[in-house]
């Protein structure tokens, strides 16, 4: 329950902050050009709080916190008297209207830079880009445990998160890439990672698994029982959640894969396997007899447990002074913008899954997780969402800022506004497309929750 309440709270904080900043961009630039602002609303629907300022603008917070809007005096919507004409939005020059519309996404971009600057000043915790295990394409390229990734295709790597994003992009594009590493002995080496052979049906996480790199921080030194399947061999043997696995048949458990492999090779001989465990710090020995099952036409042996993953402490900190953080934030903003646009392109051409489109449920869960990881991680999350809002609002979809900009470009070319009929058709088309995107986002959210 606390996780649900926390997710709801941080979703409201995230959207409230970013939507307010976005709408303030429209409001601030409009006021600079003398446009009369009738309402500044954070949220949609019926206002739950409102007041009218000295400037005549109604400021309100509405019941549905999934967006917001600024309402201008507009002669296309209401009758405007001669005395109010100077504040009429539609009477302003095209370039002023375009700047007002573009100001919302621009302010989201400004917020992104500021959030990243603050993150770098505080210090962003992360994990070092050190390889724990190499398989598949990575093993064929010569990667080994202890390799520290220094750069990928000439792009410097500062953390595992950074390496993950860059490598995933190359995997989705099915490209071979040069990776510079420093091996466990301190020697510099260049490894050619050929990702062109990844099957075309592998997308997103599946494509990442084909790379074959497991970071060092994901290989725990200790293993605990996380889940026990009801009615399984482990349940019958008396294993309990949080039991620490020490050895199996006298062999120390140093890796989960090795533990599973020992079960597969030892179980066919018949008889129980001996598990040495620690329960509440006390040593115990338990006999468990694996059960034979069939998976994808193959015989496998299972005891019915999964490991408990304990997030290790961060071992890297990326921090700059206030001045040095400015170019770092600008560079990070540019890199994230390019990667976001590349991901949109991949989804359009089908090399990345549409499951990457997430809605408020996923945003709420990630917001809560980021907030629990500290201020710097939450600032990074805010920067990502703010940048996403900037890019999304600039898409040429009617009813979004990008659609309005397209209208004004057409008006500037033809010398007159679009007809009311064309505007209404565009509005309907935009609503349908936006509803489809929102439906897909909610569908992905629900599927992800059910599968997690």
N, C-alpha and C positions, 0 to 999 in steps of 0.2 A: 504493500500500500504506500509506503514511504517513497518507493521508487516512482510510482505512478504520480503521486502528488508533486514530487521533485521535477519530473518530466514536464508536467503541466505548468508548473511555476516558471521553469527556465524557458519553455516555449513562449510564454506570455512575455517574459523579459526580453527574449531575443527579438521576437516580431515587433513588440511594442517599441523597442529602441530603434530598430532598423527602419521600420515603417515611418516612425516619427521623423527620423533624419531624412528619409526619402521625400516625404511630403513637405518638410520644411524647405527643401531645395526648391520645389515648385513655388512655395509661398514666398520665400525670400526674394527670388528673382522677379516674380510677378509684382511684388510691392515696389521693387526698384524701378519698374517700368510704369508704375501708377495704376496697375490693374486692381480693381476692387475685389477683395476676397470675401466671399459670403460665409464660407464654412471651412474649418480645418478639422477633419475627423480622423482619429486613430481608431480603426475598426469599422465594420459595416453593421448595418441594421439600426435598431432603435438605440438612441443615445442613453447611456446609464449615468452620464454626468455631462454637463455643459454649462458654459457661461459665455456671455458676450463681452468682448474686450472694448476698450476705449476706441479702438480703430474700427469698430462696427463688425468685426469678424466673430462668428460663433465658433468657439473652441469646444470640441466634445470628444468623449470616449464612448465608443459604441460597443454593443454586446458581443459581436463576432470579431475576435482579434486576429483575423487572417488577412489584413490589409488596411487600407485607409484611402482617403482622397481629400483633395482641396477643390472646393467649388468656387468658380469665378462668376462674376457678373458677365453674362453672355447674351447678347441680343438675339442669338439664334434660338435661345431657350425661353427668354422672357422679354417683355417690352421694357425698353430702356428709355428713360426720359432724357431730354436735352441736357439737363443738369448733371446726369450720371454718365453721359456719353464718354467722358474722358477716362472712365474706369472700365469701359467695355472691352473685354478680352478680344472678341472677334474683330474689333475695330483697330487693334494694334497692328503694326507692320508685321509681315510674315517672319522676318528674322527675329523679332522680339518674341513672337509666339513660339518659334522653334527653340529659342533659348530657354523659355519658361518650361516647355515640355522636357527638354534635355536635362534640365537642372536636377530633376529627381534622381535619375541614374548617375549623374555626375556627383551628386552628394553621397550616393552609396559608394562610389569609387573613392571619394575623399575619405569616407569613413574606413574603407578597407585599408588604405595607406596608414591612417592614424592608428588603427587597431594593431597592424603589423609593427608599426614603429614602437608602440607601447609594449608589445610582446617581446621585441628584441631588447628593449631597455630593461624590462623585468628579467628576461632570460627564459628562452623556450626549452623546457626539458624534453629529452628524446633519448633514443637508443643509438649507440655507435653502429656504424654500418659494417659490422663484422659478421662473417659467414660462420654459421654453426655446423651446417651440413650441406653437401652438394650432391645432387642427383640429376638424372635426366640430362637436359641440354647443358646445365651448368657443369656437371661432372665431365661430360664430353669435352667441354671447353677448358678443362684443367683446374677448375675451382676446387678449393680444399678448405677444410675447417681452419679457421684462423685468418683467412684472407680478409683484409680490410679494404673495402671499395673506396677508391680515391676519386675517380671520375668515370662518367659513362658518356661515351660519344663526345668527349672533350668537355662535358658539363661537370663542374666540381660537385662532389657529394659531401654533405655535412652531417647527415643522419640516416638512419634506416628508413624513416618516413620518406625522405627525399629520394633515396635509392629506389624504394618501392614504387613511387609515382612515375619515375623516369623509366624504369625497366618495364612496368606494366604498359606504358605507352608504346614502347618498341615491340613488346609482345603482341599487342593488339594490331599493330601495323605489320607484323610478321617480317621484321627486319633483323639482319645481322648487325651486331653492335660491338664496338671495341670498349672493353672495360679495363681500366687501369687499377691494379690492386697492389697492396703491400702485403706479402705473405707473412706467415707466422714467424719466419726467420728474419723478417725485416727487409727482404729483397723486393724490389719493384718489378712488377711483371705486367704484361699486356695480354689480356685474355679475349679471344674472339668468341662471343656468345651468339651462336646462330639460332635465331628464333623464327626463321622462315619456314621451318618444318612443323610448326605447331598446327595441328588440324584446324581447319576453318570453322568447325562447329564448336571449338573451345573459345569461350568468351569470358571476359572479366576474371573472376576468381579462378575459373577452370584454366584460363590461359596463363594466369600467374603460376599455378601449380606446375604447368609444363616447363617453366623456367628451371625449377628444381633447386632453388635457393631457400634455405631455412636460416633465419638469423640466429645468432648465438643466444640472444636473450630469450628465445622461444624454446631452448633446450634446457629445461630445469635440471638441477643436480639431484633433486629429491622428487619422489613420486608418491602421491596420495590418492586413495580411492575417492573419486568424485561422485559417481553414480553406480548403482547396482540394479541390474534388471530384475524385476520381480520374477520369481520362479527359476532363476538361473542357477548355474553351478556355484557361483560365488555366494548367492543367497543361501543355498543349501549348506555350504561349508561354514557359514557364520561370519563371513567378511562384513565389515561395517564401513560406512562412509567416514572418511578422514583417517582410515588406517594407512600408515606409512608402509609402502612396499620396499623391503630391504633386499631380498634375494629370492630366486626361484630355483629349486633343486640345487641349492648351494652356490649359484652364480649370482654375483651382485647385479642389481638392476641399475644400469647406467644410462639406458635410453629406452624409451617406450617401445620403439620399433624392435629393439633387441628382445624385449620382454615378450612381445607378441610372437616373434619368430621362435623363441624357445618353446612357447606353448605349441606351435604348429609342428615342431620337430620332435617334441617329447611326448605329446599326447597319443600319437598313433601306437606307441608301445604298450598302451594299456596301464591302468592303475592311476592313482592320484599323483598330483604334483605337489611338492612341498613348498609352501610360501612362508618365508620368514618376514614378520611384520612387526611394527611398533604401534601399540594402541595406547594412547594417553601416556606415551613414554615408556611403556612396559613391553618387553619382547614377548612375542607369541609365535607359535608355529602352527600353521593351518594346512590341512590336506584338502585339496580341491581337485575334483575330477572334471576336466573339460568335456563339453558335450559337442558331438559332431553335428554340423549343419551344412547345408548346401547353399552356396552363394554364386550366382552367375554360372551355374553348372559345375562349380568346383567344390571340393570338400574342404571345409575349414573347421577349426576347433575353437570353441569360445568358452570363456569362464563367466562372461556377462558383466564386466566392469569397464568403466571409462575413467581416465585420470582426471584429477582435479587440477585445473590450471590456475596457478597463483601468479598474478602479474608482478614481474620483478621490478625493483626500483630502477628509475631512469639512471643511465650512466653517462649521459652527455648533456651539456648545457650550452646553448647558442645564445650569447649575450654581446651587446654592443653598448658603447657609450651613447648619450643622447644625440650627438652630432653624427657619429658613424652609423647610427640606426636609421637615419633618414635615407641615404642611398640604398641601404640594405632593404628597407621597407619598400622602396620604389622598385628595386630589382625583383623582390619576392612578388609584388603585385603584378609586375609584367609577366613573370614566369607562370603564376597561377592563372592569369588571363589566357595566356597561350594554351596552357594545358586544358583549361575549361573549354575553349573553342575547339580544340582538337578532339575532345571527348564528344562534343555535340556533333561534330563532323562524322566521327566514327559511328555514333548512333544512327545518323541519317543514312550512312552507306551500309550499315549492318554489321560492321566488324566489332561493335560493342553493343551490349544488350540494352534494350529499353528499360530493363529493371533498374538501371542507374538513376532513373527519374524517381525521386522520393518526394513524399508529402509531409504533412505536419506531424504524423505519428513518428516517422523516422527522425525528423528534425528534433522533436521533443526528446526522444531517447538519447540521441547524440548530444544534444545540448546539456542534458543532465549528466551524462558521462564526462563531457568536457569540463563542466563546472566542478565536478568532483575531483578532477585531475589538477586543478589549480587555475589561478588567474591567467597565466600565460597561455595555457591550452585553450581556455574559454575564449580569450581574445582571438586566437587563431581560428577557432570555430566561427566567431562573429565575422571575422574578415572573409572567410569562405562564403558564408551565407550572404553577406552584403555584396560581395562581388557577383554572386549568382543572381541576386535581385537586379543588379545593374545590367548584367548581360541579358537576363530574361526580359526585362522591361524594354530593352532596345530591339527585341525581335520585331520584325515588320508584321505584327499581328494587330488588326484593328481592335480598339479599346485599350491596347497597351501603348506606352509612350512611343515605342518604335512605329506603331501603326499611324499615330498622329503625325509623326515626323514625315512619314511617307505621304500623307495627305497634303502637308504643307509644301513638300517638294513638288508634288503634282500641281498644286495651286500656283506655285511660283513659275512653273513651266507654261501652263495654259493661260495664266493671267487672270483666272477667276477661281473661286472655290468650287469644290465638287458639288454636284447636285444633291439635294436632300435625299433623293431616292438612292443614289450611290452610297451616301454616308450610312443610310439605314441598312442597306444590303451588307456593307462592310461590317457594321456593328453586329448583325446577326451571325455573319460568318466568323467574326472574332469570338463571339460568345460560344458558338459551337466548338471551335477549335480549342478555346481555353477550357471549356467544360470537359472535352476529351482528354486534355493533358491532366487536368485535376483528377478525373476519373482514373486514369492510368496511374497517377501518383498514389492515390488512395488504395488502388488494387495492389500495387507493389508493396505498400506499407503493410497491408493486411497479410499478404503472402509471406513477407519477411518475418512478421511477428509469429505467424503460425509455424514457420519452419525453424525459428530460433529457439 
